[in-house]
């Protein structure tokens, strides 16, 4: 039996014991069906106990039409049960006028509340679970060429913010994280999210990882990142996988595991700090390029028909720093890309399209 078949078998066997992991969509909060029904049952038992106490405290006003041996607590519980559930055998009845009035004004509303609570809300819970399943199925069918972000910490949120500024639709982004707070934050930010371990095949399958175009992994531990890359790459050999690694020594291992790009977060921060210390203005420029939506930005675009045949120095309004030709990145001073061709893509430094017109590179307002 292959690993994937075994995972599917385990998943089918587990459905009877636990709720299947579903996507948590924005601005929708759900409790599990078990917790909802348990709460309703507790409230129903409380109503039954209240009715029993009312009848028992006034037990002298009730008569036993069968045994005639008095009216004790068991009789009160029995009477309340058959009355609230509308069974009503008639063997125990309120004899005194005030007892009948209490039944009409107090017991009857409790009976109605009991039925609405236990029956109505049970149907509501089942309907909500069914609706959620339908929404989950519909969401999964729409997920094609989307981006999966594993880890919704500082790096994950920054990556998503950059994608959104470059016109990637929120509907095409799904977050995976083990933290309930992170899932809640992602939903608050308008993103679909799935809670769980990103190394689990069944959970990745729920995120439609096999149909994803881009996968970004920003986990706090390098060993978890390596395992996630191995699992993701096995399930989707075509997606572009970008991984953040904490220790530079693990970068080569992540590349061998299948990552297309590895970003060493500690080295990147260290280099930026070093530049800011030795060459403050260079560090300021680098920080500006990394701060999407402010000052300058780095972007990739297709060469336009009007630019074909021109050199990289002849492009106005932005600075070309690299040319992507035949899926190979070539620096702007490479003689092989001295003239732009149809089908080329260029990496440019340009003014941010989302910035304030009065913004300057020093951004005094930020300090």
Wavefront OBJ file of the C-alpha trace (Angstrom):
o trace
v 0.000 0.000 0.000
v 1.428 3.407 -0.994
v 1.782 6.223 1.532
v -0.974 8.257 -0.134
v -3.443 5.348 -0.113
v -2.601 4.634 3.505
v -3.236 8.297 4.388
v -6.617 8.164 2.653
v -7.526 4.967 4.467
v -6.610 6.477 7.828
v -8.548 9.612 6.996
v -11.682 7.618 6.077
v -11.395 5.556 9.245
v -11.003 8.620 11.421
v -14.088 10.420 10.141
v -16.294 8.518 12.516
v -14.265 9.657 15.535
v -13.341 13.263 14.856
v -14.498 16.171 12.754
v -12.679 16.455 9.446
v -10.457 19.512 9.162
v -12.273 22.154 7.142
v -11.132 25.515 5.904
v -11.910 28.448 8.190
v -13.246 31.188 5.951
v -13.117 34.899 6.836
v -15.651 36.409 9.262
v -17.215 33.086 10.082
v -16.765 31.517 13.512
v -17.786 27.933 14.177
v -17.889 25.610 17.143
v -17.790 21.856 16.641
v -21.095 20.000 16.400
v -20.304 18.019 19.557
v -19.702 21.121 21.658
v -22.851 22.799 20.311
v -25.051 19.787 21.018
v -23.476 19.246 24.435
v -24.330 22.802 25.433
v -27.920 22.370 24.273
v -28.281 19.117 26.221
v -27.017 20.778 29.413
v -29.529 23.593 28.989
v -32.340 21.106 28.319
v -31.486 19.171 31.497
v -31.496 22.450 33.419
v -35.031 23.176 32.186
v -36.129 19.678 33.177
v -34.594 20.057 36.646
v -36.297 23.433 37.141
v -39.686 21.972 36.226
v -39.075 19.030 38.574
v -38.283 21.340 41.494
v -41.391 23.444 40.849
v -43.606 20.348 40.875
v -41.869 18.733 43.862
v -42.133 21.855 46.039
v -45.895 21.864 45.365
v -46.252 18.063 45.489
v -49.291 18.232 47.799
v -51.332 19.724 44.971
v -50.779 16.673 42.695
v -52.494 13.312 42.771
v -51.423 9.815 41.728
v -54.389 8.394 39.819
v -52.927 4.873 39.670
v -51.144 3.976 42.908
v -52.522 6.624 45.245
v -49.430 6.358 47.454
v -48.431 10.001 47.596
v -46.166 12.140 45.438
v -42.378 12.008 45.941
v -39.348 13.356 44.026
v -39.333 10.442 41.593
v -42.968 11.190 40.783
v -42.097 14.866 40.271
v -39.244 13.958 37.902
v -41.458 11.499 36.046
v -44.311 14.017 35.753
v -41.959 16.781 34.514
v -40.369 14.470 31.956
v -43.619 13.243 30.383
v -45.101 16.746 30.524
v -42.172 18.632 28.990
v -41.759 16.034 26.256
v -45.549 16.294 25.575
v -46.053 12.561 26.265
v -48.616 13.060 29.048
v -49.829 9.613 30.221
v -52.378 11.120 32.664
v -51.460 8.909 35.624
v -50.145 11.941 37.555
v -52.154 15.168 37.398
v -52.326 18.564 39.124
v -55.409 18.454 41.344
v -55.463 21.886 43.005
v -56.490 24.940 40.965
v -53.263 26.807 41.714
v -51.206 23.806 40.535
v -53.072 23.820 37.236
v -52.465 27.557 36.952
v -48.732 27.038 37.554
v -48.710 24.360 34.848
v -50.390 26.725 32.425
v -48.231 29.770 33.160
v -44.861 28.210 34.065
v -44.598 24.560 32.986
v -46.040 25.181 29.519
v -43.467 27.921 28.624
v -40.725 25.621 29.939
v -42.090 22.864 27.693
v -41.993 25.163 24.667
v -38.463 26.328 25.521
v -37.355 22.698 25.925
v -38.685 21.691 22.511
v -37.266 24.755 20.749
v -33.913 24.275 22.420
v -33.477 20.555 21.939
v -35.150 20.065 18.574
v -34.818 23.438 16.872
v -31.180 24.069 17.721
v -30.210 20.488 16.948
v -31.533 20.973 13.436
v -29.757 24.330 13.292
v -26.420 22.796 14.276
v -26.775 20.023 11.730
v -27.772 22.548 9.064
v -24.784 24.758 9.899
v -22.414 21.811 9.703
v -23.916 20.822 6.373
v -23.667 24.384 5.087
v -20.074 24.586 6.245
v -19.269 21.363 4.436
v -20.881 22.734 1.277
v -18.899 25.970 1.586
v -15.704 24.001 2.124
v -16.370 21.885 -0.971
v -17.161 24.964 -3.055
v -14.041 26.727 -1.836
v -11.856 23.762 -2.702
v -13.301 23.582 -6.217
v -12.425 27.239 -6.796
v -8.839 26.878 -5.598
v -6.653 26.756 -8.697
v -3.226 28.371 -9.187
v -3.435 29.832 -5.693
v -0.804 30.596 -3.050
v -0.444 28.583 0.148
v 1.330 30.344 3.013
v 2.484 27.994 5.771
v 3.005 30.004 8.934
v 1.197 33.253 9.744
v 3.848 34.916 11.846
v 5.698 38.132 11.086
v 7.323 36.761 7.929
v 4.141 35.156 6.639
v 2.085 38.304 7.184
v 4.723 40.473 5.520
v 4.829 38.136 2.509
v 1.042 38.259 2.163
v 0.983 42.048 2.541
v 3.488 42.315 -0.314
v 1.431 39.995 -2.510
v -1.710 42.002 -1.845
v 0.075 45.212 -2.828
v 0.991 43.521 -6.098
v -2.666 42.797 -6.850
v -2.774 39.141 -5.803
v -6.444 38.554 -4.808
v -7.124 37.604 -1.200
v -9.328 34.806 -2.521
v -6.246 33.191 -4.019
v -4.357 32.967 -0.723
v -4.825 30.316 1.972
v -2.989 30.210 5.302
v -1.944 27.119 7.266
v -0.923 27.497 10.902
v -1.103 25.469 14.116
v -2.092 28.453 16.267
v -5.768 29.189 16.818
v -4.917 32.865 17.293
v -3.086 32.947 13.948
v -6.115 31.412 12.219
v -8.373 33.993 13.860
v -6.029 36.798 12.774
v -5.945 35.475 9.203
v -9.754 35.373 9.085
v -9.868 38.905 10.488
v -7.542 39.951 7.645
v -9.975 38.457 5.137
v -8.007 35.273 4.391
v -9.081 31.648 4.299
v -7.117 29.557 6.798
v -6.716 25.973 7.944
v -5.487 25.085 11.409
v -3.116 22.165 11.810
v 0.317 20.682 11.188
v 1.521 21.591 7.692
v 3.475 18.318 7.420
v 0.232 16.284 7.451
v -0.748 15.114 3.997
v -4.470 15.134 4.678
v -4.344 18.756 5.850
v -2.267 19.842 2.839
v -4.752 18.052 0.632
v -7.549 20.117 2.217
v -5.643 23.240 1.123
v -5.530 21.870 -2.453
v -1.744 21.898 -2.318
v -1.551 19.801 -5.498
v -3.128 22.652 -7.490
v -1.216 25.533 -5.905
v 1.001 27.797 -7.995
v 3.102 29.210 -5.168
v 3.956 27.823 -1.725
v 5.580 30.025 0.916
v 6.916 28.345 4.069
v 7.746 30.560 7.061
v 7.978 28.217 10.023
v 9.889 28.968 13.212
v 11.930 25.743 13.138
v 14.209 24.644 10.313
v 13.553 20.930 10.854
v 9.811 21.526 10.466
v 10.486 23.614 7.353
v 12.569 20.814 5.816
v 9.873 18.218 6.478
v 7.225 20.577 5.091
v 9.250 21.121 1.904
v 9.737 17.382 1.395
v 6.008 16.716 1.842
v 4.916 19.641 -0.317
v 7.372 18.821 -3.103
v 6.229 15.205 -3.186
v 2.594 16.266 -3.499
v 3.225 19.097 -5.984
v 6.429 18.859 -8.036
v 5.523 21.881 -10.206
v 4.788 24.623 -7.658
v 7.298 27.355 -6.898
v 8.398 26.819 -3.295
v 9.938 29.654 -1.266
v 11.230 28.885 2.240
v 12.521 31.053 5.068
v 15.341 29.417 7.030
v 16.799 30.589 10.320
v 20.216 28.882 10.176
v 22.359 29.451 7.073
v 23.789 25.932 7.374
v 20.350 24.465 6.592
v 19.881 26.455 3.373
v 21.620 23.896 1.141
v 19.635 21.066 2.733
v 16.389 22.894 1.982
v 17.420 23.383 -1.631
v 18.196 19.676 -1.963
v 14.818 18.954 -0.378
v 13.092 20.746 -3.252
v 12.890 24.446 -2.372
v 13.212 26.753 -5.382
v 14.314 29.691 -3.262
v 15.678 29.821 0.275
v 15.799 33.069 2.229
v 18.066 33.096 5.264
v 16.224 35.482 7.544
v 18.997 35.953 10.093
v 21.623 36.648 7.402
v 19.333 39.078 5.580
v 18.635 41.025 8.772
v 22.314 40.976 9.688
v 23.410 42.301 6.293
v 20.814 45.083 6.425
v 21.988 46.060 9.902
v 25.616 46.004 8.773
v 24.873 48.185 5.752
v 22.933 50.608 7.922
v 25.901 50.841 10.279
v 28.755 51.117 7.766
v 26.883 52.927 4.979
v 23.745 54.475 6.466
v 22.432 55.779 3.140
v 22.890 52.406 1.408
v 21.098 50.717 4.267
v 18.325 53.279 4.002
v 17.896 52.553 0.298
v 17.842 48.801 0.907
v 15.249 49.174 3.651
v 13.203 51.341 1.286
v 13.276 48.656 -1.410
v 12.182 46.028 1.097
v 9.331 48.185 2.425
v 6.639 47.491 -0.136
v 4.223 50.334 -0.756
v 6.648 53.068 0.369
v 9.219 54.980 -1.689
v 10.759 52.598 -4.229
v 9.902 48.975 -4.972
v 11.319 46.047 -6.911
v 8.959 44.448 -9.431
v 8.977 41.998 -12.341
v 7.033 42.606 -15.534
v 6.763 41.530 -19.150
v 8.641 43.444 -21.826
v 6.189 45.488 -23.919
v 6.188 45.371 -27.746
v 7.451 48.969 -27.827
v 10.517 47.979 -25.764
v 11.590 45.076 -27.999
v 14.912 45.901 -29.657
v 15.844 48.587 -27.172
v 18.688 48.359 -24.664
v 18.184 48.235 -20.919
v 19.533 51.785 -20.628
v 16.888 53.171 -22.971
v 13.926 52.284 -20.748
v 12.550 55.395 -19.092
v 10.717 55.815 -15.805
v 12.349 52.792 -14.111
v 15.718 51.095 -13.799
v 16.184 47.580 -15.137
v 18.446 45.530 -12.846
v 17.941 42.084 -14.429
v 16.442 40.369 -17.457
v 14.730 36.985 -17.295
v 15.251 35.109 -20.564
v 14.501 31.415 -21.027
v 13.813 31.150 -17.285
v 17.340 32.353 -16.545
v 18.005 35.548 -14.607
v 20.732 37.691 -16.203
v 22.109 40.890 -14.665
v 21.614 44.162 -16.527
v 25.300 44.391 -17.512
v 25.313 40.908 -19.109
v 26.164 41.363 -22.797
v 23.717 38.587 -23.788
v 20.779 40.783 -22.754
v 22.079 44.066 -24.112
v 18.999 44.173 -26.372
v 15.539 43.251 -25.126
v 13.618 40.548 -26.994
v 9.984 39.523 -27.200
v 9.111 37.181 -24.342
v 11.683 38.660 -21.970
v 10.725 39.662 -18.450
v 12.542 42.426 -16.631
v 13.186 43.041 -12.941
v 12.956 46.775 -12.349
v 13.378 49.299 -9.572
v 10.602 51.850 -9.770
v 8.585 54.248 -7.725
v 6.049 52.440 -5.591
v 2.621 52.520 -7.188
v 0.950 52.705 -3.751
v 2.953 55.487 -2.116
v 2.080 59.018 -1.114
v 3.119 61.492 -3.870
v 4.922 63.602 -1.253
v 6.887 60.654 0.200
v 10.699 60.857 0.087
v 13.296 58.228 0.608
v 14.303 59.382 4.074
v 10.678 59.131 5.322
v 11.149 61.452 8.290
v 7.547 60.784 9.315
v 8.490 57.194 10.172
v 10.898 58.238 12.939
l 1 2 3 4 5 6 7 8 9 10 11 12 13 14 15 16 17 18 19 20 21 22 23 24 25 26 27 28 29 30 31 32 33 34 35 36 37 38 39 40 41 42 43 44 45 46 47 48 49 50 51 52 53 54 55 56 57 58 59 60 61 62 63 64 65 66 67 68 69 70 71 72 73 74 75 76 77 78 79 80 81 82 83 84 85 86 87 88 89 90 91 92 93 94 95 96 97 98 99 100 101 102 103 104 105 106 107 108 109 110 111 112 113 114 115 116 117 118 119 120 121 122 123 124 125 126 127 128 129 130 131 132 133 134 135 136 137 138 139 140 141 142 143 144 145 146 147 148 149 150 151 152 153 154 155 156 157 158 159 160 161 162 163 164 165 166 167 168 169 170 171 172 173 174 175 176 177 178 179 180 181 182 183 184 185 186 187 188 189 190 191 192 193 194 195 196 197 198 199 200 201 202 203 204 205 206 207 208 209 210 211 212 213 214 215 216 217 218 219 220 221 222 223 224 225 226 227 228 229 230 231 232 233 234 235 236 237 238 239 240 241 242 243 244 245 246 247 248 249 250 251 252 253 254 255 256 257 258 259 260 261 262 263 264 265 266 267 268 269 270 271 272 273 274 275 276 277 278 279 280 281 282 283 284 285 286 287 288 289 290 291 292 293 294 295 296 297 298 299 300 301 302 303 304 305 306 307 308 309 310 311 312 313 314 315 316 317 318 319 320 321 322 323 324 325 326 327 328 329 330 331 332 333 334 335 336 337 338 339 340 341 342 343 344 345 346 347 348 349 350 351 352 353 354 355 356 357 358 359 360 361 362 363 364 365 366 367
